[in-house]
Amino acid sequence: MLNKLRGTRIVWGLTGLLTVVASFFGVINPHIYDGLVAAKYLPGTISQDFIALIAGILLFIIALIIKERSIALQIIGLGIVGFLFYAYGIYTIEQIYNFLYFVYMAIFSLSFYAILYSLLNLKKDVCANAEVSNAIRKTSVGFSFLIPLVFMPLWISMLIPLLISGQRIENTYGVFIMDLCFIMPAFIILAVMLMKKNGYGVLLTPALFVLGVTLLFPVGMAEPVKLIYAMDIPFDAGSLLMYCGISMIFLVLSVIYIKKLNSNYTK
């Protein structure tokens, strides 16, 4: 799937290592966010650090063992890199000015160039022959369109009152930026490409689903974090069920899609 795996190993491995460092401190000492993240958003931040810690370890392992024919690992790795671009893009944009800020910036930058490097090194012959069954393709197209249809109107409806009043918010504005500028357009673009049976869309869609798992699961798991860290914040079962439920749909789709992906073109 990818050319120049040596470069991929280096940039993915370094990104994974830096992520382990940054997320580990966030998990063991949430006080690094004192005065930087509002109390009501702290559970989500800690939950994201938990997932980032796991993602960083997985990405480092993938960087070590990845091979030319490891299509599934390359897809998973690319999805994880996308998640790190999102997560640490938010930390960078929202000015989480603690002693790890330069590490956040490094992960944000490395993950962006890792994605760009990977996209530029996709094998044309592999993409040209990439196939998935019609049932999986149509289901994936529908779900890929559904995500923007749900979240774009939601975020826009939250932004409009701020635009009218000129009010500035201290947290979560990074989510609006990353979702509306990067993630939702990516879902729409890949959905159109997959609908047209474009090989690049066929290969990249499951990576976007992996990203979806890692993005939404921390939002749901913020609720148990409130209990684990004994926070005086109401437990929201609805949020837990909704976000974890959607992330599980992403997970199931990712697994089925990758298993059904035609691997006869791996060379």
Secondary structure, DSSP 8 states (H G I E B T S, - for coil): -BS-HHHHHHHHHHHHHHHHHHHHHHHH-GGGGTTTS-GGGHHHHHHHHHHHHHHHHHHHHHHHH--TT-HHHHHHHHHHHHHHHHHHHHHHHTT--STTHHHHHHHHHHHHHHHHHHHHTB-HHHHHT----HHHHHHHHHHHHHHHHHHHHHHHHHHHHHHHHT---SSSHHHHHHIIIIIHHHHHHHHHHHHTT-HHHHHHHHHHHHHHHHHHHHHHHHHHHHHHTT-SS---HHHHHHHHHHHHHHHHHHHHHHHHS--TT--
